[in-house]
Amino acid sequence: MLRPWMSCDRDGRDAEAKVDINYLFLRQQTERSRADAAASEIARKIHEQLANEYERLIEDATQGRISFVRPRFIGQTDNSNAK
């Protein structure tokens, strides 16, 4: 299985499943840009889902040292101060 975000040792084997964080960030940013430029609502949603998945991979690879604030959707209200 091809996993371009995984680094390999000199023999071409997975080097303890080390992750290329730069690759994941590149893909995450690319998907966010594609979501912004999407011609249709379905395409936008798909690119957002892909970006979210790359963010999850980054969070997992960094053991939570890097985390993302999920964007709030238009019309969504903040109920954190609700009584």
C-alpha positions as CSV (number, residue, x, y, z in Angstrom):
1,M,0.0,0.0,0.0
2,L,1.4,3.4,-1.0
3,R,1.6,5.8,1.9
4,P,3.6,8.9,0.8
5,W,3.4,10.4,4.3
6,M,5.3,7.5,5.8
7,S,9.1,7.6,5.8
8,C,11.2,4.5,5.1
9,D,14.5,3.3,6.3
10,R,17.5,2.6,4.0
11,D,16.1,-0.8,3.0
12,G,12.7,0.7,2.0
13,R,10.9,-0.6,5.0
14,D,8.7,1.5,7.3
15,A,11.0,3.1,9.8
16,E,8.8,2.6,12.8
17,A,6.0,4.2,11.0
18,K,7.6,7.7,11.1
19,V,5.3,10.3,9.5
20,D,6.4,13.1,7.2
21,I,4.6,15.9,9.0
22,N,5.5,18.4,6.2
23,Y,3.7,16.2,3.7
24,L,0.6,16.0,5.9
25,F,0.6,19.8,6.3
26,L,1.0,20.3,2.6
27,R,-2.0,18.1,1.9
28,Q,-4.1,19.7,4.6
29,Q,-3.4,23.2,3.2
30,T,-4.1,22.0,-0.3
31,E,-7.4,20.5,0.6
32,R,-8.4,23.7,2.5
33,S,-7.5,25.8,-0.6
34,R,-9.5,23.4,-2.8
35,A,-12.5,23.6,-0.5
36,D,-12.4,27.4,-0.7
37,A,-12.2,27.3,-4.5
38,A,-14.7,24.5,-5.0
39,A,-17.4,25.1,-7.7
40,S,-20.1,23.1,-5.9
41,E,-21.2,22.4,-2.3
42,I,-20.5,18.7,-2.5
43,A,-16.9,19.3,-3.8
44,R,-16.4,21.8,-0.9
45,K,-17.6,19.3,1.7
46,I,-15.4,16.6,0.3
47,H,-12.3,18.8,0.4
48,E,-13.2,19.9,3.9
49,Q,-13.5,16.2,5.0
50,L,-10.1,15.4,3.4
51,A,-8.5,18.4,5.2
52,N,-10.1,17.3,8.5
53,E,-8.6,13.8,8.0
54,Y,-5.2,15.2,7.4
55,E,-5.5,17.3,10.5
56,R,-6.4,14.1,12.5
57,L,-3.4,12.4,11.0
58,I,-1.2,15.3,12.1
59,E,-2.7,15.3,15.6
60,D,-2.1,11.6,15.9
61,A,1.4,11.8,14.5
62,T,2.4,14.5,17.0
63,Q,0.6,12.8,19.9
64,G,-1.6,15.9,20.3
65,R,1.2,18.4,20.5
66,I,-0.3,20.0,17.3
67,S,-4.0,20.4,17.3
68,F,-6.5,22.2,15.1
69,V,-9.4,24.4,16.0
70,R,-12.3,23.2,14.0
71,P,-13.9,26.0,11.9
72,R,-17.3,27.1,13.0
73,F,-20.0,27.0,10.3
74,I,-21.9,30.1,9.3
75,G,-25.0,30.4,11.4
76,Q,-23.7,28.2,14.1
77,T,-23.9,29.8,17.5
78,D,-21.6,29.5,20.5
79,N,-23.6,28.0,23.3
80,S,-20.7,27.7,25.7
81,N,-22.0,30.5,27.9
82,A,-25.6,29.2,27.8
83,K,-27.3,28.9,31.2
